[in-house]
Amino acid sequence: ICSSGFYRTTSGTCQVCPVGTYQPSNEQSSCISCPSGTTTNQVASTSQAQCVAVCSAGSFYNTQGFCQICGVGTYQPSTGQTSCISCPSGTITLQTGSTSSTQCV
């Protein structure tokens, strides 16, 4: 049985629902995409309630699954990430929410 969070492929195998999708029911043939502008933080999501806002550049998903602004000394150029990137040794950003290594001075 393919449980919730998974779907059955045409070849009959169970596959995990990828990030950005969910499946609340057993034995389904596909996963359901999150609404526009939202995604899941992990694979095998089972509810639309697990679809959260896509974290913008300059922020990341914290361990509670919420968007958190990158702190001073870090940056994140991409959306939907789970951490920020530390500035090179000896440099720091001058503000929170930095989106580029060029902001490390």
FENWO-V653106 format. One record per residue. N is the residue number from 1. PHI is phi in whole degrees, 0 to 359 (NA if undefined). PSI is psi in radians with two decimals (* if undefined). D_CENTER is the distance of its C-alpha to the mean C-alpha in Angstrom with 1 decimal. Layout:
BEGIN
n={N & N}
phi={PHI & PHI}
psi={PSI & PSI}
d_center={D_CENTER & D_CENTER}
END
This chain:
BEGIN
n={1 & 2 & 3 & 4 & 5 & 6 & 7 & 8 & 9 & 10 & 11 & 12 & 13 & 14 & 15 & 16 & 17 & 18 & 19 & 20 & 21 & 22 & 23 & 24 & 25 & 26 & 27 & 28 & 29 & 30 & 31 & 32 & 33 & 34 & 35 & 36 & 37 & 38 & 39 & 40 & 41 & 42 & 43 & 44 & 45 & 46 & 47 & 48 & 49 & 50 & 51 & 52 & 53 & 54 & 55 & 56 & 57 & 58 & 59 & 60 & 61 & 62 & 63 & 64 & 65 & 66 & 67 & 68 & 69 & 70 & 71 & 72 & 73 & 74 & 75 & 76 & 77 & 78 & 79 & 80 & 81 & 82 & 83 & 84 & 85 & 86 & 87 & 88 & 89 & 90 & 91 & 92 & 93 & 94 & 95 & 96 & 97 & 98 & 99 & 100 & 101 & 102 & 103 & 104 & 105}
phi={NA & 275 & 279 & 303 & 89 & 228 & 219 & 264 & 283 & 296 & 274 & 95 & 268 & 271 & 236 & 289 & 291 & 287 & 306 & 94 & 223 & 208 & 210 & 280 & 247 & 281 & 55 & 259 & 266 & 199 & 258 & 259 & 287 & 295 & 302 & 308 & 84 & 232 & 206 & 264 & 272 & 209 & 283 & 65 & 289 & 241 & 209 & 298 & 298 & 277 & 279 & 236 & 302 & 290 & 290 & 282 & 304 & 89 & 214 & 207 & 281 & 277 & 295 & 271 & 85 & 252 & 287 & 229 & 291 & 297 & 282 & 302 & 92 & 224 & 209 & 210 & 280 & 251 & 273 & 67 & 264 & 254 & 199 & 256 & 258 & 287 & 297 & 303 & 308 & 86 & 236 & 207 & 276 & 267 & 210 & 279 & 76 & 291 & 240 & 210 & 295 & 291 & 276 & 276 & 234}
psi={2.28 & 1.99 & 3.06 & 2.56 & -0.08 & 2.93 & 2.77 & 2.20 & 2.95 & -0.40 & -0.02 & 0.03 & 2.71 & 2.29 & 2.52 & 2.49 & 2.21 & 2.94 & 2.41 & 0.00 & 2.93 & 2.85 & 1.91 & -0.26 & 2.77 & 2.74 & 0.79 & 2.77 & -0.03 & 2.96 & 2.81 & 2.27 & 2.50 & 2.70 & 2.72 & 2.36 & 0.04 & 2.84 & 2.96 & 2.76 & -0.17 & 2.91 & 2.91 & 0.54 & 2.58 & 0.02 & 2.55 & -0.42 & -0.35 & -0.08 & 2.11 & 2.87 & 2.45 & 2.18 & 2.30 & 2.93 & 2.51 & 0.07 & 3.06 & 2.86 & 2.16 & -3.13 & -0.33 & -0.03 & 0.27 & 2.71 & 2.34 & 2.38 & 2.43 & 2.38 & 3.00 & 2.38 & 0.01 & 2.87 & 2.85 & 1.91 & -0.26 & 2.79 & 2.75 & 0.53 & 2.86 & 0.09 & 2.92 & 2.85 & 2.29 & 2.50 & 2.71 & 2.68 & 2.33 & 0.01 & 2.85 & 2.67 & 2.68 & -0.09 & 2.92 & 2.84 & 0.40 & 2.58 & 0.03 & 2.58 & -0.35 & -0.24 & -0.08 & 2.11 & *}
d_center={27.2 & 23.7 & 22.1 & 19.5 & 16.0 & 18.0 & 20.2 & 23.5 & 24.0 & 27.4 & 28.6 & 28.1 & 25.5 & 22.5 & 19.1 & 15.7 & 13.6 & 10.7 & 7.0 & 7.7 & 11.0 & 13.2 & 16.9 & 19.0 & 22.2 & 23.9 & 25.3 & 23.4 & 23.5 & 20.0 & 16.6 & 16.1 & 13.6 & 11.8 & 13.9 & 13.7 & 11.5 & 9.0 & 6.3 & 5.8 & 4.0 & 6.8 & 9.6 & 12.8 & 11.9 & 15.2 & 15.2 & 14.2 & 14.1 & 10.8 & 9.4 & 8.5 & 8.9 & 6.8 & 7.4 & 10.3 & 12.0 & 13.7 & 11.1 & 8.2 & 6.6 & 9.9 & 11.2 & 11.8 & 8.3 & 9.7 & 9.5 & 12.2 & 14.3 & 15.0 & 18.5 & 21.7 & 21.9 & 18.3 & 16.4 & 13.2 & 14.1 & 10.8 & 8.2 & 4.4 & 5.6 & 6.6 & 10.1 & 12.8 & 15.6 & 19.1 & 21.9 & 24.7 & 27.3 & 29.7 & 27.5 & 25.5 & 23.8 & 26.1 & 23.5 & 20.0 & 17.2 & 18.4 & 16.8 & 19.2 & 21.2 & 24.2 & 23.7 & 24.6 & 28.4}
END
